[in-house]
Amino acid sequence: PQNVAWHAGNWYINSHSIGIEHEGYATVGGFWYTENMYRSSAALVKYLANQYDIPLDRQHIIGHDNVPGLTPAAQKTMHWDPGTYWNWDHYFSLMGVNLRQNQGRTDSSIITITPDSQHNLTADSGEKVTDAGVNLPLAGSNFVYLYQQPSFSSSLIADKDFSSGQSGTTEKDDWGDKAVFGQQ
């Protein structure tokens, strides 16, 4: 293929996708992501999705945190932006998509993760997101932590590619124990 950008760290994904980069810092509480950025990006994605018949859902509109590494060992070196504070709910609403529309359905065993970014202050459990052990700003976030047991006092699930212990961490780049808005 020609004109393939190396933006996602995975040649297969790069050569089978359209990549749009958002400039910003993933760990400053979402303040970097302006309304103009959301609106212009959503308009571009909606146009491209229509042009190339790409479904407007989280299986097809993804972040770097959804791009697999070329090997399991490479997973930890992958990018994880747009990060904890990107408001996927708002972004999809600007494209006219409501990812919450199937909430409460009883005819499906598929669960869609849809935390309310306005009220999900880092995580429903009260866990903080940390950067080298330092708490990041308490702000609306787009994910829920995944626990080993059905209790907030349980340990976070562990992914051997992200944490060396028996449980996950609250570190910003340990996305192995987080489920992000729209994921199923």
C-alpha positions in Angstrom: 0.0 0.0 0.0 1.0 3.6 -0.6 0.6 6.6 1.7 0.3 4.6 4.9 1.0 6.6 8.0 2.8 4.9 10.9 0.5 6.3 13.6 -0.9 3.3 15.4 2.3 1.2 16.0 0.8 -1.8 14.2 1.4 -2.2 10.4 -1.8 -4.2 9.8 -4.0 -1.6 11.6 -2.2 1.3 9.9 -2.7 -0.2 6.4 -6.4 -1.0 7.1 -7.6 2.2 8.8 -7.8 5.9 8.7 -5.8 7.6 11.4 -6.7 11.0 12.9 -4.4 12.3 15.5 -5.6 14.6 18.3 -3.0 16.9 19.7 -2.9 17.0 23.5 -1.9 15.6 26.8 -3.9 12.6 28.0 -3.3 13.3 31.7 -4.3 16.9 32.4 -7.9 16.3 33.2 -9.3 16.7 29.7 -8.7 20.4 29.6 -6.6 20.1 26.5 -9.5 18.7 24.5 -11.4 21.7 23.4 -14.9 21.8 22.1 -13.6 22.9 18.7 -11.4 19.8 18.6 -14.3 17.6 19.4 -16.6 19.2 16.8 -14.1 19.3 14.0 -12.9 15.8 14.6 -16.5 14.4 14.9 -17.4 16.2 11.6 -14.4 14.7 9.8 -15.0 11.2 11.2 -18.7 11.3 10.4 -17.9 12.4 6.8 -15.2 9.7 6.3 -17.4 7.0 7.9 -20.2 7.9 5.4 -17.7 8.1 2.5 -16.1 4.7 3.2 -19.1 2.9 4.8 -17.5 2.6 8.3 -19.9 1.9 11.1 -20.0 4.7 13.7 -19.4 2.5 16.8 -16.5 1.8 19.2 -15.5 -1.3 17.4 -14.6 0.8 14.4 -13.9 4.3 15.9 -11.1 3.5 18.3 -8.3 5.1 20.3 -4.7 4.0 20.4 -5.6 2.1 23.6 -7.6 -0.3 21.3 -4.7 -1.0 18.9 -3.1 -4.3 19.7 0.7 -4.6 19.8 2.4 -6.8 17.2 3.3 -9.2 19.9 2.0 -9.6 23.5 5.4 -8.2 24.8 4.9 -5.1 22.6 1.5 -4.3 24.1 3.0 -2.3 27.0 4.9 0.0 24.6 1.7 0.9 22.7 0.1 4.3 22.9 -2.9 4.6 25.2 -4.3 8.0 24.1 -6.6 9.8 23.9 -6.6 8.7 27.5 -8.7 8.7 30.6 -10.4 12.1 30.1 -11.5 11.9 26.4 -15.3 12.2 26.4 -16.3 9.4 24.0 -20.0 9.9 24.9 -19.9 13.6 23.8 -17.8 12.8 20.7 -20.3 10.2 19.5 -23.2 12.5 20.3 -21.7 15.1 18.0 -21.8 12.4 15.2 -25.5 11.8 16.0 -24.8 8.4 17.7 -26.1 7.4 21.1 -24.1 4.5 22.4 -26.4 4.3 25.4 -29.5 3.4 23.4 -29.3 -0.3 24.1 -29.0 0.1 27.9 -31.6 -2.0 29.7 -32.1 -4.5 26.9 -32.8 -8.0 28.0 -32.6 -9.7 24.6 -28.8 -9.6 24.4 -25.9 -10.9 26.5 -23.6 -8.1 25.3 -22.8 -5.4 27.8 -21.7 -2.0 26.6 -19.6 0.1 29.0 -21.1 3.5 29.3 -19.9 5.5 32.4 -21.3 9.0 32.6 -18.2 11.1 32.0 -19.8 14.1 33.9 -20.2 12.1 37.1 -17.7 9.3 36.8 -15.0 11.2 38.8 -12.0 9.0 37.8 -13.9 5.8 38.7 -17.1 4.9 40.5 -15.1 3.1 43.1 -13.3 6.3 44.1 -10.0 4.9 42.8 -7.7 7.6 41.5 -5.7 7.5 38.3 -2.0 8.0 39.0 1.1 9.0 37.2 4.2 7.5 38.8 2.2 7.2 42.0 1.0 10.8 42.0 -2.8 11.4 41.8 -4.0 12.9 38.5 -6.7 15.6 38.6 -10.1 14.4 39.8 -12.2 14.9 36.7 -14.9 13.1 34.7 -13.4 10.0 33.1 -14.3 7.6 30.4 -13.6 4.2 32.0 -14.4 1.8 34.8 -11.9 -0.3 36.7 -12.1 -4.0 36.3 -11.9 -6.0 39.6 -11.0 -9.6 40.3 -14.2 -10.0 42.4 -17.6 -8.2 42.4 -16.4 -5.7 45.1 -14.7 -2.4 45.0 -12.4 -3.6 47.8 -11.2 -6.4 45.5 -7.9 -6.2 43.7 -7.9 -4.9 40.1 -7.4 -7.5 37.4 -3.9 -8.1 36.4 -2.5 -8.2 32.9 1.0 -9.6 32.9 2.0 -7.2 30.1 1.2 -4.2 32.3 1.8 -5.1 35.9 4.2 -7.5 37.4 2.1 -8.3 40.5 -1.0 -10.2 41.2 -3.2 -7.2 40.7 -3.5 -4.3 38.3 -2.5 -0.7 39.1 -4.1 2.7 38.9 -1.3 4.0 36.7 -2.4 6.0 33.7 -0.7 3.7 31.2 -2.0 0.4 32.8 -5.1 0.1 30.6 -5.2 -3.7 31.1 -7.5 -3.2 34.1 -9.8 -0.6 32.6 -12.9 -0.8 30.3 -13.4 2.4 28.3 -16.7 4.0 27.2 -18.4 2.1 24.4 -16.3 -1.1 24.7 -18.2 -4.4 24.8 
